Amino acid sequence: MPRLPLLLLLLLPLFLPAGATKPTAYEALATFDFPPGILPKGVLAYTLDEPTGDFTATLNTTSTCGFSIQGSYSLRYQRRISGRIAADRLTNLQGVSVKILFLWVNIVEVTRHGDQLGFSVGIASADFGVDNFLESPQCGCGFDCHGKDGESDLSLMLGEMEPGLRLRGAF
């Protein structure tokens, strides 16, 4: 008789719906019209509260994940990233920062308008083409990983990545 529960456990996967697997964090981003490259490689786990859009993502790193893109933008992701996601809009973002001159400032919002992504740090924002985010950067080396994991060098493609910087509010 003890074999019956073991047999049921072995047969249970046959009765689960085919689509019962949870999408990756990158696939979940796509359902909200965001490209995968706004997250670095190595998301271990994520949660998403469908009704509210509240999410968390945990990176495969013991501390922060940092890298530079084309030597002009330094980005830093904390091990845990959180915020609220809706179609074409990430708000209340925590755990992502960019170095502007010599200061690290938090990116608090990301929006999509057509083929442009807008990254806001509160009083200022910059727009980039969605094409710049079709692939995810790698912690430590970004897109300039020269054979570290067998991927191609995307730095030539990102050479065209020039933002349109704008200030918010009146001064």
C-alpha positions in Angstrom: 0.0 0.0 0.0 2.8 2.5 0.5 3.6 2.4 -3.2 0.2 4.0 -4.1 1.2 7.6 -2.8 4.5 7.3 -4.6 2.8 6.2 -7.8 0.4 9.2 -7.5 3.3 11.6 -7.1 5.0 10.2 -10.2 1.8 10.4 -12.3 0.7 13.9 -11.1 2.8 15.8 -13.7 0.8 14.0 -16.5 -2.4 15.6 -15.3 -1.1 19.2 -14.9 -2.0 21.6 -17.7 0.7 22.0 -20.3 1.0 25.8 -19.7 1.4 25.4 -16.0 5.0 26.4 -16.0 5.8 29.9 -14.8 7.3 32.2 -17.4 10.8 33.6 -16.8 11.2 37.1 -15.5 12.2 38.2 -19.1 9.1 36.6 -20.6 7.0 38.3 -17.9 8.5 41.7 -18.9 7.4 41.0 -22.5 3.8 40.7 -21.4 4.0 44.3 -20.3 5.7 45.4 -23.5 9.2 45.7 -22.1 12.3 44.2 -23.7 14.4 41.7 -21.7 17.5 43.9 -21.6 16.2 46.2 -18.9 17.2 43.4 -16.5 20.7 42.0 -16.4 21.3 38.3 -16.9 20.9 36.1 -13.9 17.5 36.6 -12.5 17.1 33.7 -10.1 13.5 34.2 -9.0 10.7 36.8 -9.2 7.3 37.4 -7.8 4.4 39.2 -9.5 1.1 40.1 -7.9 -1.1 40.1 -11.0 -3.9 42.4 -9.6 -1.6 45.2 -8.3 1.5 44.7 -10.5 3.8 44.7 -7.5 6.9 42.7 -8.3 10.3 41.7 -7.0 13.2 40.1 -8.8 16.2 38.5 -7.2 19.5 38.4 -9.1 22.1 35.7 -9.0 24.7 37.8 -7.1 25.9 38.1 -3.5 26.1 41.9 -3.6 25.4 44.5 -6.2 25.5 43.9 -10.0 27.4 46.7 -11.7 28.7 47.4 -15.2 29.3 50.2 -17.6 27.8 50.6 -21.0 30.1 52.2 -23.6 32.1 53.7 -20.7 29.6 56.6 -20.3 26.9 55.0 -18.2 27.5 53.0 -15.1 24.6 51.0 -13.8 24.1 49.3 -10.5 21.5 46.7 -9.6 20.9 45.6 -6.0 20.4 41.9 -5.5 16.7 42.5 -4.9 14.8 44.8 -7.3 11.2 45.8 -6.7 8.5 48.1 -8.1 5.1 48.1 -9.8 4.6 47.1 -13.4 1.8 47.8 -15.8 1.6 48.0 -19.6 4.4 50.3 -20.8 5.2 51.5 -17.2 7.4 50.6 -14.3 7.0 52.7 -11.2 8.1 52.8 -7.6 11.3 51.2 -8.9 13.9 50.3 -6.2 17.2 48.7 -6.5 18.5 50.2 -9.8 20.8 53.2 -10.0 22.8 55.1 -12.5 26.0 57.1 -12.0 25.6 60.7 -13.2 28.9 62.6 -13.1 30.1 61.4 -9.6 26.8 60.7 -7.9 24.7 57.5 -7.9 21.0 58.3 -8.4 18.1 55.9 -8.3 16.1 55.1 -11.4 12.6 55.4 -10.2 10.5 55.0 -13.3 10.7 53.4 -16.8 8.1 54.1 -19.4 7.7 53.0 -23.0 6.4 55.3 -25.7 6.5 53.5 -29.1 10.1 52.6 -29.8 11.5 54.7 -27.0 12.1 53.8 -23.3 12.2 56.7 -20.8 14.3 56.3 -17.7 13.5 58.8 -14.9 15.6 59.6 -11.8 12.9 62.0 -10.5 13.8 65.5 -11.8 15.5 64.3 -15.0 15.0 61.6 -17.5 16.6 60.2 -20.6 15.1 58.4 -23.6 16.7 55.4 -25.4 15.6 53.3 -28.3 14.1 50.0 -27.4 16.5 48.3 -29.8 19.3 49.0 -27.3 17.6 46.6 -24.8 16.9 43.5 -26.9 19.6 41.6 -25.0 20.4 41.6 -21.3 23.7 42.9 -20.1 25.9 40.7 -17.8 27.0 41.7 -14.3 30.6 42.8 -14.2 31.1 43.4 -17.9 27.8 44.7 -19.4 27.9 44.0 -23.1 31.7 44.1 -23.4 32.3 40.5 -22.1 34.8 39.4 -24.8 34.3 35.7 -24.7 33.4 35.4 -21.0 30.4 33.3 -21.8 30.8 32.9 -25.6 28.4 35.7 -26.5 29.0 38.3 -29.2 30.2 41.8 -28.4 27.3 44.2 -28.6 29.3 47.3 -28.0 29.1 48.3 -31.7 25.3 48.2 -31.6 25.2 50.2 -28.4 27.6 52.8 -29.9 24.4 54.4 -31.3 22.9 54.7 -27.9 22.5 58.4 -27.3 19.9 59.6 -24.9 17.6 62.6 -25.1 18.1 64.1 -21.6 15.4 66.3 -20.3 14.6 67.9 -17.0 11.2 67.6 -15.3 9.4 70.5 -13.7 10.1 74.2 -13.8 13.1 75.8 -12.2 
